[in-house]
Amino acid sequence: MATGGIATLLNAQPNQFTGLKTIGKVVFIYDLVLFVAFTALISARFIMFRGTFTSAITHPTESLFIPTFFLSIVNIFDCIQAYAVPVCGPWLIVVQRVVFWIYLACCFLLATAQYTYLFTAPANRLTVQSMTPAWLLPIFPAMLTGTFASQIVKTQPVQHQATIIVAGIAMQGLGWMVSFLMYSTYIMRLMQYGLPEPKLRPGMFIAVGPPSFTGLALIGISASVPENHGVFAANPGMAEMMKQLAMLIAIFIWTLAFWFFCIALIATLQTAKQMTYKCVWYAMVFPNVGFTIALIRIGEQLFSAGIKWVASAMTIILVAVWLFVMAAHARAVIKKQVMMPGLDEDNDQYEDDDQ
């Protein structure tokens, strides 16, 4: 997720330099390698050790990370739109459209099924005290359907654009509203029980994602409205109104993302010296990709060179964080601090789990 997000972010830069697109393509190819490798390895685990798949999808906490598979997929297709569609034939545009509808259906079913299970799980129920922004993950793929729509709609035939726009806005609205409702529980948990333990604090950056990706999707979709087709042709000025409204909403909720970002950053820095590497560190990258791209789109809408340069500076910092986390990950593997017997990420969180 983090690597695909960085590839998307590099392509979205307002201040380009020679070779940046090539760097983005290299990162994208690296992301594809990681995705194939991780998918093969986790599949091998499920095949070799019977029962682990069922345990994973029914455990109330571990199952929250199933949606990350779909988030990785949507990253890949966003990168395909950015790097491959401009240089390939029209067949790829058709593929993107077909994938969009399949992805939408899968993510809606996933969000419905997973939350239904969490609401009715007979044992190991999630509690408010254990609440983290990871509770948002089951709705994240559905929400990023809107972002996916904003990426592909410009290149789609006019007769397909309206349906993609409506579907993208609908799914983005679903994701945003469910996330917004979850925020009240999250803030209540912080008020009653304080900040999470140090090793889990980087996961607080997940809360930055929903408002960021929602603003990004709304701006992207409104900018692609077919002004001379369908309902938009019958209502002159409607397309422009949508663009202005999308910009205002994006600015309105981007500030919420900034607030969550500041809280997560302060909480993480407070205990930085006590923290040892955990995979949750990658949460410092992916949600902030949407945070940064949303700022880029706001800067473009406002014709503000200053905002664009701030976003470019944020990109440099985010790439540095991504490289740092990957280095920390490699170091932890070499020093046998992760991926060793008794040191599974879930071992110290779920003492009742025999897996």
N, C-alpha and C positions, 0 to 999 in steps of 0.2 A: 504493500500500500504506500509506504513512504517513498520507495524508489520510483514507482509509477507516478506518484504525485509530483516529485521533483522534475521528472521528464515533462510533465504537463506544464509546470510552472515555468520552466526554461523557455518553452515555446510561447508562453503568454507574455513574455517580457516586453514592456513598451520601449525600453532602451536597448536595442539589439547591437551586437558587434559581430564582425565576421567570424564565423566558426561556431557561434552559439547554437545555431540550429543543429549543427553536426554533433556538438556535445550532447544536446537533447536526444538525438537519435541513438547515440551510444548508450546513454542512460536507459532509454526505452528498451533497447536490445538486451541490456543487462537485466532489466525488469522481467522481460520475457523468460530469460534463462532461470531467474530465481523462481518465477511462478511455476514453470514446468518442473523444476527440481523439487520444490516444496510439495507440489501436488503429488508427484510420484512417491516421495518419501512418506507423506501422511497416508497415502493409499496403501503403501507397503505395510505400514504399521497396523492399519485396520485389517488387512488380509492376514498378516502373520500372527496377530494376537486377537483371537476371537473375543468378542464382547466389548472391545475398546470403542468401537464405533457407537454402539448403543449407549455405553457409559458416557461418551462425549456429548451426544445429542440430548441426553436426558438429565445430565448434571446441571442444576440451575445456574451455576456460575460459568462453568466451562462452555456450556452451550451458547452463552452470550457472544462468543467469539466465532461462531459459525458464519455470521454475516460478513466477516472480514474476507471470506473467499469471494463473495459477490462484489465487495468493494474493490478487491484486486482486479476482478474482471472488468468492471466499469472503467477503472484506470487505464487498462490496456486498450479498450475501445475508444476512450478519449484520445489516447496517444495515436491510435490508428487514424482517427479523424484529423489530427494535427499534422502528422508526419507522412502518412501513406495516401490518404484520399487525394491531396493535391497533385500527386504524381502517378496515380493509378487510373484505370479506366472507370467508366460508369458502373461497372459490375460491383465495385466496392461500396458505392453509395447505396445500392440495393441491399447488399449484405448488412450494412450498418442499420438500415431501416428494419430489416427482419430481426436482427439481433436486438434492436431497441424494444420491439414488442414482446419478444420472448423474455428479455430481461425484466421488463415491467411486470409481466404476469408472474414470473418466478419470485420476484422480490415482494410483490403484494401477498402472495401465498405464504412466503416465508415469514413475513411480519405477522400475518394473521395467525398462522399455526404456532409460531414460537411464543408469542405473547399469550395465546390461549393456553398453551402448556404451562407457562410460568404462572398464570392465574389459577390453574387447577392442579399444579403438581402436588402429589400426595405427601411428599416428604422433602426435607432440605429446602423449605421455602425461603425465599429471599426476604430479608428484613430491612427496615428503614435504616437501622444502624450500619448495615453492610452496604448501603447504597453508594454506588459510584457512577460516574458518567457512562460506564460500560453498559448500563441499563438502556442507553439510547441506541446501542448498536443494532438490535433487530430491526429498527425502523430506518437506519441509515441507508441501506441499499435502495429502499423505496424512495427515500428523499433524493438520492443522487440520480434517480431516473430523470428528475427535472434538470439537473446539471447535464446529463447525457443528452437530453433533448435540446438544450441550448447549444450544445456543441455541433450536433448534426443537422439541425433544421435548415440552416442557410444553404446547404448543398443539396437538399432534397427537392424533388420536383414540386412545383407550386401546388399541385392537387393533393399532395400528402402533407404539406406544411401545417395546415390548420389542425388536423387531427393530432399531429405530434405536439403542437403547441398546447392544445387543450389537455392532452394526457400528461405532458410534462408539468404543467401548472398544477393539475389535480394531484399528482403524486408528490410534488414538492410541498403542496399545502398539507397533505396528509403527514408527511415526515416532519414538517415544521410544527404543526399543531401537537402531535404526539410528543415531540421533543420539548415543546414549551410547557406542556402539562407535567412532564417529568422534572423540569427545572424546579418546580415548587417543592417536590419531594427532596431533591438534591440540596436545595438551600436550607430546608428544614433539617435535614440530616447534619449539615455543617453547623447550623446554629445549636443543635442539641448535643452533638457528639464531637464537634471540632473537626479539624482537618484529618484526612486519612493518614495512616502510618507512612513514614518516609518513603519506603520502597514503592508505594502505590501512588505517590503524589504526581508523577509525570502523567498519569492517566487522567488527571484533572483537565488536561488540555483537550480532551475529547469534547468537552462542553463548548469549545470554541467553534466546532464544526457546523452545527445546524444553522445558526444565523448567518455564518459566512457563506456556506453553500447555497442557502436560500436566496440571499442577495445576489450572488453570482448568477444563479439560474434565472432569476427574474429579469435581470439586466440583459443577459444573453438571449433569452426567449423574446423579450420585447423588441430587441434590436433586429430580430429576424422576421417580424410580422410582415406577411405579404400584403402590402398596402393596396394593391390593385386586384385582389382576389377575394371572392366570397363576401363574408360579412364586413370585412374591412373596406372593400370597394363600395359597399352600400352605405357606409358610415364614414364619410370623409373626416379626417382628424382623429379617428379612433386610434389609429396606430401611433400617432404622435402622443396622444394622451396616455397610452399604455407605457410608452418609453419614459415619459416624465414621472408617471406614478411608480414605475419600477425603480427608477433612480431614487426617488424619495424614500421608498420602503427599504431599499438596500442600505442607504445611509442610516436610516432609523434603526435597523437591527444590527448593522455592522458595529455600532457602538456597544451593543450588548456583547458581541463577540470579543471586543477589545477589553471590556470589563472582566469577562471570564478569563481572558488571556492574562491580564494583570494579576488576578488572584492566583491562577495556576503558577505563574512565573514566580511570584513572591513565595508561595508555599513550597515550591521546588527548591528555590535558592536557600531557603531557611535551613534545610536539612541536606544540602548538597554533599557536605563532607561525610555524612553518615550513610549515604546511599551506595549500594553495590548494584552492579548491572542487573537489570531485569528487562525482558522483552517489551514491557510496557513503556520503556524509554522511547520507542518509536512513535508513541503518541505525541511526542514533542514535535513531530514532523508533519504527519498527514493532515490533521485538522488545521494546522497553520498554513498549509498550502492553499486551502480554500480561503482562509483569512486574508492571505496576501493577494491572491488572484482577484478576490472581491474588491480589494482596495484599488487594484490596477483598473478594473472596469469602472469603478466610481471616478477615478482620475480621468479616464478617457471620456466619460459622459460629461464631466465638468470642464474638460479641456484644461486640466491643471497639470502643468509640468512638474510642479513641486510635489504633488501627491504621487505622480509616477516615479519620481526619483526616490521618494521615501519607500515605495513598494520595491524598487530595485535594490535599495539598501537592505530591506527586509529579506529579499531573496538571497542575497549574499550570506546573510546571517543564517538563514534556514538551510542553505546548502552546507555551510560549515557545521551546523548541528547534525545534519544527516551524516556527514563524513565522520564526525566525532562518535555518534552512536554506533555506526558500523564498526569503527575501530574498537570501541569498548566491547562490542559484541564479540569480535574476533579474539580480543584479549581474554575475555571471560571463558571462551571455549578452550583456548590454549592453556589457561591456568586451571582448567577443569572446575570452574565455578558454576557452569551450567551444562546441561545435557550429559549429566553423569548420574549414576544410581543414587537416589535419595535427594537429588538436587533439581528435580523437575519443577517447573514454574508453579505447578498446582500442588506440590507436595506439602508446602508449609501453609497453604490456605485451606486445604480440605483434608483434615486429618482423618476423616471418616471414609475417605475414598481409597479403596485398595489398589486402584490403578496408579 
